[in-house]
């Protein structure tokens, strides 16, 4: 087992090496230039679309723009927002927060491109549901079905790791620490609640996500803002330290890729999943009259996940360090000695400013963050499996097995599972990014078509109505 862990660990390190981080961010930069940085110019309009629960009757799809976004956010707003941000600060220093922002800014263009292709090449399956994502645009757009098959295989395997067992394990251990509840009990509860939702398919997942995701994100951000406002005198120093650290020697400007950049980019990608190819699977199910309309909605997921939620968490961690006059470099040494230190660090930071309440907020948020991630990834894994088998029975069996693995993850030791999860999550990104770059011309042409046929007339109509 130790030998297997070593091999998997080395494979994971290679997949998530500097070349992958350059590929992920580089794709975002490439698409940003080709799309004339629409993540800035169209963000306001995109947020307006995202928050509109009603859709036009002629729009085709299974769920609303909002439901699709919440399903995608359910999978992305997870333990990475708490544990991932803390890990970035521990190993990369405060400057890692800045590079998470950079990753998110360019990742918004990547998310947009993924969604355009997902809706452009989506199909109606034998059950009458919309099916799309990288596996379909790799097959139908790039004419490389083998890449689609590879993505789908990696997606199914990743769903049991990063989208299932590792999430339930984090919840079970934190609940055991805070509430002294057996991991078996937590595992059974999580598995039952997962089965109750996932057995109902995408509409039930979207319905549950549309309630859980906004409530948990708003709750966590509001508590975080209370801390930031009460410590407003430390905020300028915190931002100063973040920017200073981002361009320090540790950041790696004298080498290939330093710890600050590497951990900032890696944790940013893990948090918002831009470039991994998972979110467009949910986007493909959305009701939309044009691929770009839903793509703009999908783009906001990266903004909300990283620029909003992760920023609050990262800022509080830096403020807590400044308040205690902490040497941030010492965090790494402590993390190597204390198991689960990233989650502990976040709880301690919240507790420092909200005694007793802060740690409870982190634990409760972690429960809902992880549960929503499980729901979102169950849909991703099922869609990947359906692409491979085109069997409704296989999809049903998958839902039951997936629910059982939630329990298994809660009670098992998952050191190896984390490495396997990292490996297959990274492996998903490779065919997806190849497709994005190769089909970037399609993304651009679809965007021009949407602006001319839909967005421009809509804005002209609004101007005429305002004049009246």
N, C-alpha and C positions, 0 to 999 in steps of 0.2 A: 504493500500500500504506500509506503514511504517513497519507493521508486516511482510509482505511478504519479504520486503528487508532485514529485520533482519534475517529471517529464511534462505533465500538464501545465505546471507552473512556468516552465521554460517556454513552452509553446504559447501560453497566454502572454508572457512578457514580449515575445517576438511579435505577435499579432498586434499588441498595443504599444509597440515601440515607436520611436520618433517618426518613422516613415508613415505610420498610420495616422498619427496626429497631424502631420503635414498634409496628408491626403484629405482628411476630414475638413480641416480649416481651409486648405487650399481650394477645395471644391466650393465651399461657401464664398470665398473671395472671388473665384472665377464667376460664379453665378451672380454675385452681387454686381459686378461690373457689367455683365451681359444684360442684367435686368435693370440697370441704371439705379441701383440702390433703392428699389421700391419698398424695402423694409422700413425706410424712413418716410418716404413721401406718401405711402398708402397705409401707414400704421393706424391712423385715426379711423379711416374708413373700414379697415379690417376689424378693429375692435368693435365698431358699430355692428358689423355683420355678425360677429361672433356672439354678441350678447342678444341678438334677435332670435327669440325662440320660434317665431312663426316663419313659415316658408310659403312660397307661392305654390298654388295647387298644381301648376304644370311642371314643377321641378321633379325630376326623377331621382329615386333613391329610397332608402329604408328608414333613415333617421334624419333629424334636423341638423342644420349647421352647428347649433349649440350642443346637441347630443353627440355629434361626431367629435367636436372639440373636447367635450368632457370625457368621452371614452379614451381619447388620446392622452389627455391630461391625467386621467386616472392611472394610466400606465407610467407616465413620466414623473408626476408629482409623487414621489415615494421616499424610501429611506435615503436615496441619494441627496435629497434636499436637506436632510439633517446630518446623516453620517457622512455623505459624500463631501459636503462643504467643509465639515470639520476635518476630514482627512486631507483636503486640499490645503487648509490653513496649517495643519500639523506638519505636513511633509514639504509644503512649498512656501510656507510663511504667509503673512498678510497679503503680499502682492499677488498670490494665486487668485484672490477674489477678482482682481482687475482682469486677469486672463480668462476667467470664467465669463466676464462681461463681453470680452472680445469674441470669444467662442460663440456666445449667444447671438451677438449682432450679426455675424456672418452666417451662423446657423439658421437664422430666420429665413435667409434666401434659400438655403438648402431645404428646409422644411417646405417652403413654398414650391420649389421645383419638384420635390417628391410627390406632393399632393396633386400638382398639375398632371403629372404622368399617371398617377394612380387613377384619376377620374377619366383621363383621356382614353386609357386602354382597359378600363374596367369592363366586366361582362356580367350578364345575368346568369346565375347558376341554375341547376335543375330544380332547386327549391323556390326559385323566383326571387332570390336575394341578390343584391349587388356584391360582386367579388372583384377585388383589385389589390394593387400593391406592387412591390418590385417584381414579384414572380411573374405577374402578368405583363408589365411593361418591358421586362427583359425578353419575354417570349414574343409578344405581339408587336412591340415597338422596335426592339433591337434584333429580333429574329434569332435569339440565342436562348433556346429553351433550357439548355443544360445549365446556364447561369441561374435561370428561374428555379430549377429543381434544387440546385445547391443552396440558394437563398432559403427556400421553403424547408429544406432539411435542417439547416442551421436555426431557422426560426422555431421549429417544433422543439428542438433540443433546448434552445435558450429559454423557451417558455416555462420549462420545468425547473430551470435554474434561477436566473435573475428575476423571472416573473412569478416565481412560485415558492420554492423551498427556502431560498435565502430570505425572502420577505417574511414568511411565517416564522422562521427561526429567529429573526430579529425581534419580532413582536413577542414571541413566547419568552425569550430571555429577558426582555425589558419588563414584561408583565410579572414574571417571576421575581425579578429584583424589586419592583415597586410595590406590587400587591401580594407577593408571596403565593401566587397561584401556580399550581403544577403545570408544566409544559404540556402534559397530556390533556389536561382540561382545556387549556387555551387552544391546542391543536384541534380538538374535537369541535369546539365552538367555531373556530375559523373555517374548518372544512365544511360544516353544516351550512353556515351562512354563505360560503362560496358556492356550494351546490345549489342552494335556493335561487341564486341569481344566474349563474352560468348555464344552468339547464334550460333557462328560458330564452337563450339566444341573445343576439346583438341588441334587440329592442329593450330587453330587460336590463342588460348590462348598461346600455346608454341611459335608461331611466334611473337606475341606481346611481350611476356616475354623475348624472345631472343634479342629484341632490347632495351626494357625499362630497364631491370635489369642491364645489363653491363654498360649502359650509366649512369644511376643514381648512381650506386655504385662507379664507377670510379670517377665521378664528385665529390661526397661527400668525398671520401677518399683523392682525390688530394687536395681539399680545406683544409681538415683536416691536411694533411701532410705539406702544406704551413705554417699553424699555428704552427705546432710542430717544423718545421725546424727553423722558425723565433724565436721561444722561446726555442731553443735547450739547452740553459744554465739552464733551469728549468727542463729538462727531467730527469736527474739523480736523482734530489730531488723528482720528481714525482714518479719514480719507487721505490725509497727507501721508500717513504710514503705508497705506495700501498702494498709492501711486509711487512712492519712493522705493518700496520693496519690489514693485513690479519691474523696475528698471535697474535693480541692483546687480552686483556681480553674481549673486546666487541665481538670479533669473536666467543666466546662461548666455549673455551676449558675447561672452568670450569663448563659448564652446558650441557644441551642436544643438543642445536643447537642455537648459538648466532645470532644476527642480521646480522653481516657481512657475515657469511656463508649462512644463510638462504636467504637473499636477493640476494646475488651473484649467488647462485645456481638457485633460482626461476626465476630471471630475465634472466639468461643465458638460461634456458630451454625455457622460453617464446620466447626468441629471435630466437634460432635455431631449436626449436621443436623436438629435439632428444628425442625419447622415446614416443612421443605423438601418433605416428602412422599415421600422415598426409602425410609426404613426400614420403613414399613408394607407396602411391596411384599413384603419378606422375611417380615414378621410374618404375612401372609396365607397363607403356605405351611405354617405351623406346625400340628402336631397339637394340637387343643384342644377341650375340651368346652363352652367358653363364651368369647366374644370377650374378656371382661375378664381371664381367666386369662393369656392370652398378652399382653394389653396391659400387665399388671403386669410381665411379663418384659421386654417391650420398653422399658418405662420405666427399667429398671436400666441400659440401654445408655448413656443420657445421664449417669447417675451415675458409671459406670465410666470412661467416656471423658473427661469434663471434670473432675469432682470428684476423681478419682483420678489418671489419667495426666497430664492437662494441669496439674494442681496441682503435681505433682512437678517437672515441667519448669519451670514458672513460678517456683517457689520457688528452684530451683537458680540460675536466671538472676539473680534478685534478690540471693541470697546471694553470688554471684560478683561482682556489682557492688559490694556492700558491702565484701567482702574486699579489693577493689582500690581502694576509695574513688572509684568512678566517678561522674561526673556523668551520670545517665541521660538527660538532655536532649541530650547529645552523641551518643547512639546514632543519632538521626534523621539528623543531618548526615553521619555515617559511612555510614549505609545508602544515602544518596543518591549516595555516591561509590564504594562497593564493591558490585559485583554479587554476589548470593547471600549478603549479609551476615547475614540471619536464621539460616541454617543454620550459617554460620561462627561466629556468636556462641554458638549452642548447643554446638557442638563445642569451642570455646575454654573455655566454662564447665565442661564435663565434664572437659576436659583439665587444667584448672587444679587440680582436686582429685584426679583420677586421671590423672597424666601418661601420655601415649601411649595408654593403655587407654581413657580417656574418649571421645576422638574416634572411636576404632574402634567403640565401643559405639553412638554416635550414627549412624554410617554403616551399620552392620549393621542397626540398628533401622529406619532409614529405608528400607532395601531391603525388609524384610519388611512394614513398615507400608504402603508404597506397593503392593507386590505384592498384599496382602490387599485393599486398596481397589480395585484393578483387578478382582479376582475378584468382589467384592460388587457393583460397579457394572455388571459385564457382565450380571448377573442382572436388575438394575433396568432397564437399557436394553432387554434382550430382552423383558421382560414388557410394557414400554411399546409396543414394536414389535408384539408379538402382539396387544395391544388394538386397535391400528390396522389390522392386516392379517388377524388370525385365521388366519395361515398358518404351518404347521410348517416349510415350506421357507424362508420368510423368516427365521424364527428361526435355522435352521441356517446360512444364508448370513451372518446378522448375526454369529454366533460366529466365523466365519472372518475376516470383515472386521475385527471388533473386535480379534482377535489380531494382525492385520497392523498395525493402527494403534498397537499397543503398540510395535512395532519402529519405526514412523515417528516416534512421539513421542520415542523415545530419541535419534534422530540429527538431529532438526530443531531449528530455532530457534523458540521458542514464545512470544514476547512477545505476539503477537496471540491465540494460543490461550488464554492465561491470561485475557485480557479477555473472550473469547467464553465461556469456561467460567463466569466470574463472572456474565455476563449471563443465560445459560440456567439456571444454578443458582438465581438469584434469581427468574427468571420462573416456575420450577416452584412456588415458594412461594405465589405469588399465588392461583391457583385452589385450592390445597390449604388455605390459611388461610380462604378464603371458605367452603369446605365445612365446616371445623371449627367455625367460629362459627355457621353456619346450622344445622348438625346437632348442636349442643351438647346439645340436649334429648335426643337419642337416646343420646348418650354417658352422660348422667346416668341415664337410665332403665335402660340396660343395666347400669350399675354397681350401682344399687339392686337389680336382679334378681339379679345375681351374689352380692351380699352376703347376700341373704335366702335364696336357694335353694342356694347352694354354700358360701360362706365361713362363715356362721353355724353351719350344721349340722356342718361339718368341725371347727370350734373346740370346739363342744359335745362332740363325740365324743372329741376329744383330752383334754378335761377329765375325762370319765368314765373314760377309760383310765388317766390319771395317778392318779386316786383309787384305782383297783384296784391 
